[in-house]
Amino acid sequence: MEVDECEETTLHDVNMEEEMRKKQQQALEEAYDEDDGMPGGAQRVQCAQQ
C-alpha cells in the first residue's frame, strides 16, 4: 500500500465491561425518553366495542 492511500489513526484500550454497562444504561434511558414523548405518559388504548 502506498503512503498516500493510508490514514493515520490512534488506538485506545477499551474496558468492555464498562462499555456494556454504558450501552445498557443508554438503552434504558432511551426507553424512558420514548414514554416522555406521549401526552400523559405511556397509556394503553382499548378498542371501542361495537
MOPAC internal coordinates of N, CA, C and O (Angstrom, degrees):
PM7 1SCF
backbone

  N    0.0000 0     0.00 0     0.00 0    0    0    0
  C    1.4471 1     0.00 0     0.00 0    1    0    0
  C    1.5280 1   108.58 1     0.00 0    2    1    0
  O    1.2310 1   120.50 1   -42.37 1    3    2    1
  N    1.3054 1   116.65 1   137.63 1    3    2    1
  C    1.4513 1   120.22 1   178.39 1    5    3    2
  C    1.5227 1   110.25 1   -81.64 1    6    5    3
  O    1.2310 1   120.34 1   -27.75 1    7    6    5
  N    1.3271 1   116.95 1   152.25 1    7    6    5
  C    1.4572 1   122.67 1  -177.80 1    9    7    6
  C    1.5295 1   111.01 1   -60.75 1   10    9    7
  O    1.2310 1   119.37 1   146.76 1   11   10    9
  N    1.3126 1   118.82 1   -33.24 1   11   10    9
  C    1.4654 1   122.22 1  -179.45 1   13   11   10
  C    1.5328 1   111.62 1   -64.12 1   14   13   11
  O    1.2310 1   120.15 1   157.24 1   15   14   13
  N    1.3319 1   117.32 1   -22.76 1   15   14   13
  C    1.4514 1   121.07 1  -176.82 1   17   15   14
  C    1.5268 1   112.87 1   -95.90 1   18   17   15
  O    1.2310 1   119.89 1  -173.66 1   19   18   17
  N    1.3320 1   117.82 1     6.34 1   19   18   17
  C    1.4650 1   121.77 1  -177.37 1   21   19   18
  C    1.5259 1   111.07 1  -103.95 1   22   21   19
  O    1.2310 1   121.62 1   -25.36 1   23   22   21
  N    1.3172 1   114.51 1   154.64 1   23   22   21
  C    1.4550 1   120.89 1   177.11 1   25   23   22
  C    1.5253 1   108.23 1  -124.36 1   26   25   23
  O    1.2310 1   120.43 1   -47.69 1   27   26   25
  N    1.3210 1   116.78 1   132.31 1   27   26   25
  C    1.4546 1   121.42 1  -179.51 1   29   27   26
  C    1.5303 1   109.65 1   -77.21 1   30   29   27
  O    1.2310 1   120.29 1   -44.72 1   31   30   29
  N    1.3190 1   117.05 1   135.28 1   31   30   29
  C    1.4648 1   121.66 1   178.97 1   33   31   30
  C    1.5169 1   109.79 1  -134.64 1   34   33   31
  O    1.2310 1   120.87 1   -15.21 1   35   34   33
  N    1.3216 1   115.95 1   164.79 1   35   34   33
  C    1.4583 1   122.35 1   176.52 1   37   35   34
  C    1.5194 1   107.92 1  -122.50 1   38   37   35
  O    1.2310 1   120.39 1   -49.52 1   39   38   37
  N    1.3178 1   116.85 1   130.48 1   39   38   37
  C    1.4537 1   121.91 1   178.84 1   41   39   38
  C    1.5160 1   109.65 1   -98.14 1   42   41   39
  O    1.2310 1   121.05 1   -37.06 1   43   42   41
  N    1.3370 1   115.60 1   142.94 1   43   42   41
  C    1.4601 1   121.63 1   178.48 1   45   43   42
  C    1.5239 1   108.96 1  -127.20 1   46   45   43
  O    1.2310 1   120.76 1   -35.04 1   47   46   45
  N    1.3298 1   116.15 1   144.96 1   47   46   45
  C    1.4624 1   120.44 1   173.66 1   49   47   46
  C    1.5241 1   108.68 1   -69.29 1   50   49   47
  O    1.2310 1   120.60 1   -35.66 1   51   50   49
  N    1.3316 1   116.45 1   144.34 1   51   50   49
  C    1.4574 1   121.68 1  -177.91 1   53   51   50
  C    1.5243 1   109.10 1  -125.53 1   54   53   51
  O    1.2310 1   121.08 1   -45.73 1   55   54   53
  N    1.3308 1   115.55 1   134.27 1   55   54   53
  C    1.4594 1   121.44 1   173.19 1   57   55   54
  C    1.5262 1   106.33 1   -93.71 1   58   57   55
  O    1.2310 1   120.27 1   -76.59 1   59   58   57
  N    1.3331 1   117.08 1   103.41 1   59   58   57
  C    1.4675 1   121.19 1  -174.05 1   61   59   58
  C    1.5258 1   112.09 1   -64.09 1   62   61   59
  O    1.2310 1   119.50 1   144.21 1   63   62   61
  N    1.3316 1   118.55 1   -35.79 1   63   62   61
  C    1.4633 1   120.26 1   179.20 1   65   63   62
  C    1.5287 1   110.51 1   -62.88 1   66   65   63
  O    1.2310 1   120.46 1   136.80 1   67   66   65
  N    1.3200 1   116.72 1   -43.20 1   67   66   65
  C    1.4711 1   120.75 1   179.05 1   69   67   66
  C    1.5244 1   110.72 1   -66.13 1   70   69   67
  O    1.2310 1   120.07 1   139.56 1   71   70   69
  N    1.3205 1   117.47 1   -40.44 1   71   70   69
  C    1.4629 1   120.86 1   179.64 1   73   71   70
  C    1.5370 1   110.88 1   -64.80 1   74   73   71
  O    1.2310 1   119.98 1   141.65 1   75   74   73
  N    1.3310 1   117.65 1   -38.35 1   75   74   73
  C    1.4650 1   120.73 1   177.88 1   77   75   74
  C    1.5236 1   110.47 1   -66.65 1   78   77   75
  O    1.2310 1   119.90 1   140.09 1   79   78   77
  N    1.3378 1   117.80 1   -39.91 1   79   78   77
  C    1.4653 1   120.49 1   177.30 1   81   79   78
  C    1.5271 1   110.42 1   -62.47 1   82   81   79
  O    1.2310 1   120.41 1   137.30 1   83   82   81
  N    1.3230 1   116.83 1   -42.70 1   83   82   81
  C    1.4688 1   120.85 1   178.50 1   85   83   82
  C    1.5259 1   110.56 1   -61.19 1   86   85   83
  O    1.2310 1   120.78 1   137.12 1   87   86   85
  N    1.3321 1   116.11 1   -42.88 1   87   86   85
  C    1.4691 1   120.77 1  -178.84 1   89   87   86
  C    1.5289 1   110.91 1   -64.52 1   90   89   87
  O    1.2310 1   120.17 1   138.15 1   91   90   89
  N    1.3420 1   117.28 1   -41.85 1   91   90   89
  C    1.4564 1   120.73 1   178.15 1   93   91   90
  C    1.5220 1   110.76 1   -64.86 1   94   93   91
  O    1.2310 1   119.97 1   137.88 1   95   94   93
  N    1.3329 1   117.66 1   -42.12 1   95   94   93
  C    1.4594 1   121.47 1   179.13 1   97   95   94
  C    1.5284 1   110.39 1   -63.27 1   98   97   95
  O    1.2310 1   120.71 1   138.57 1   99   98   97
  N    1.3233 1   116.24 1   -41.43 1   99   98   97
  C    1.4616 1   120.15 1   179.82 1  101   99   98
  C    1.5303 1   110.21 1   -64.61 1  102  101   99
  O    1.2310 1   119.96 1   140.88 1  103  102  101
  N    1.3291 1   117.68 1   -39.12 1  103  102  101
  C    1.4626 1   120.82 1   179.13 1  105  103  102
  C    1.5322 1   110.26 1   -64.23 1  106  105  103
  O    1.2310 1   120.15 1   140.39 1  107  106  105
  N    1.3353 1   117.32 1   -39.61 1  107  106  105
  C    1.4639 1   120.56 1   177.45 1  109  107  106
  C    1.5250 1   111.11 1   -64.50 1  110  109  107
  O    1.2310 1   120.55 1   136.35 1  111  110  109
  N    1.3237 1   116.55 1   -43.65 1  111  110  109
  C    1.4661 1   120.60 1  -179.84 1  113  111  110
  C    1.5209 1   110.98 1   -63.65 1  114  113  111
  O    1.2310 1   120.18 1   141.01 1  115  114  113
  N    1.3336 1   117.26 1   -38.99 1  115  114  113
  C    1.4643 1   120.18 1   179.14 1  117  115  114
  C    1.5280 1   110.45 1   -66.33 1  118  117  115
  O    1.2310 1   120.18 1   142.72 1  119  118  117
  N    1.3207 1   117.26 1   -37.28 1  119  118  117
  C    1.4630 1   120.13 1   178.41 1  121  119  118
  C    1.5197 1   110.05 1   -63.91 1  122  121  119
  O    1.2310 1   119.95 1   138.49 1  123  122  121
  N    1.3377 1   117.70 1   -41.51 1  123  122  121
  C    1.4657 1   120.65 1   177.93 1  125  123  122
  C    1.5297 1   110.69 1   -67.49 1  126  125  123
  O    1.2310 1   120.00 1   143.42 1  127  126  125
  N    1.3359 1   117.61 1   -36.58 1  127  126  125
  C    1.4618 1   121.08 1   179.29 1  129  127  126
  C    1.5291 1   110.93 1   -63.46 1  130  129  127
  O    1.2310 1   119.92 1   143.49 1  131  130  129
  N    1.3390 1   117.75 1   -36.51 1  131  130  129
  C    1.4610 1   120.54 1   178.96 1  133  131  130
  C    1.5154 1   110.59 1   -62.81 1  134  133  131
  O    1.2310 1   120.20 1   142.34 1  135  134  133
  N    1.3358 1   117.22 1   -37.66 1  135  134  133
  C    1.4600 1   120.80 1   178.43 1  137  135  134
  C    1.5195 1   111.12 1   -66.63 1  138  137  135
  O    1.2310 1   120.27 1   144.03 1  139  138  137
  N    1.3288 1   117.09 1   -35.97 1  139  138  137
  C    1.4596 1   121.47 1  -178.59 1  141  139  138
  C    1.5224 1   112.21 1   -65.20 1  142  141  139
  O    1.2310 1   119.84 1   153.84 1  143  142  141
  N    1.3231 1   117.92 1   -26.16 1  143  142  141
  C    1.4512 1   121.27 1  -177.21 1  145  143  142
  C    1.5191 1   113.35 1   -75.02 1  146  145  143
  O    1.2310 1   119.80 1   167.45 1  147  146  145
  N    1.3175 1   117.98 1   -12.55 1  147  146  145
  C    1.4663 1   120.88 1  -178.48 1  149  147  146
  C    1.5225 1   109.96 1   -92.63 1  150  149  147
  O    1.2310 1   119.79 1   -42.91 1  151  150  149
  N    1.3381 1   118.01 1   137.09 1  151  150  149
  C    1.4600 1   119.56 1   177.61 1  153  151  150
  C    1.5288 1   110.72 1   -61.51 1  154  153  151
  O    1.2310 1   120.56 1   -49.46 1  155  154  153
  N    1.3177 1   116.53 1   130.54 1  155  154  153
  C    1.4560 1   120.49 1   179.06 1  157  155  154
  C    1.5147 1   113.95 1    75.13 1  158  157  155
  O    1.2310 1   120.13 1  -168.15 1  159  158  157
  N    1.3141 1   117.36 1    11.85 1  159  158  157
  C    1.4614 1   120.16 1  -178.02 1  161  159  158
  C    1.5160 1   110.26 1    83.00 1  162  161  159
  O    1.2310 1   120.81 1     1.06 1  163  162  161
  N    1.3105 1   116.06 1  -178.94 1  163  162  161
  C    1.4637 1   120.26 1  -179.40 1  165  163  162
  C    1.5175 1   109.72 1   -76.07 1  166  165  163
  O    1.2310 1   120.92 1   -61.87 1  167  166  165
  N    1.3139 1   115.84 1   118.13 1  167  166  165
  C    1.4547 1   120.79 1   179.01 1  169  167  166
  C    1.5187 1   109.16 1  -128.72 1  170  169  167
  O    1.2310 1   121.04 1   -33.14 1  171  170  169
  N    1.3094 1   115.61 1   146.86 1  171  170  169
  C    1.4496 1   119.95 1   176.88 1  173  171  170
  C    1.5154 1   109.33 1   -86.68 1  174  173  171
  O    1.2310 1   121.21 1   -37.25 1  175  174  173
  N    1.3112 1   115.29 1   142.75 1  175  174  173
  C    1.4539 1   120.82 1   179.92 1  177  175  174
  C    1.5220 1   108.09 1  -109.20 1  178  177  175
  O    1.2310 1   120.70 1   -49.82 1  179  178  177
  N    1.3124 1   116.26 1   130.18 1  179  178  177
  C    1.4581 1   120.44 1   178.09 1  181  179  178
  C    1.5230 1   109.47 1   -94.24 1  182  181  179
  O    1.2310 1   121.44 1   -31.98 1  183  182  181
  N    1.3065 1   114.85 1   148.02 1  183  182  181
  C    1.4624 1   119.83 1   178.56 1  185  183  182
  C    1.5322 1   109.15 1   -73.12 1  186  185  183
  O    1.2310 1   120.91 1   -35.54 1  187  186  185
  N    1.3161 1   115.87 1   144.46 1  187  186  185
  C    1.4721 1   120.38 1   176.58 1  189  187  186
  C    1.5222 1   108.96 1   -72.78 1  190  189  187
  O    1.2310 1   120.87 1   -40.16 1  191  190  189
  N    1.3203 1   115.95 1   139.84 1  191  190  189
  C    1.4638 1   119.83 1   179.52 1  193  191  190
  C    1.5145 1   109.70 1   -84.37 1  194  193  191
  O    1.2310 1   120.95 1   -35.30 1  195  194  193
  N    1.3015 1   115.79 1   144.70 1  195  194  193
  C    1.4782 1   120.33 1  -178.63 1  197  195  194
  C    1.5012 1   110.39 1  -107.85 1  198  197  195
  O    1.2310 1   120.10 1   180.00 1  199  198  197

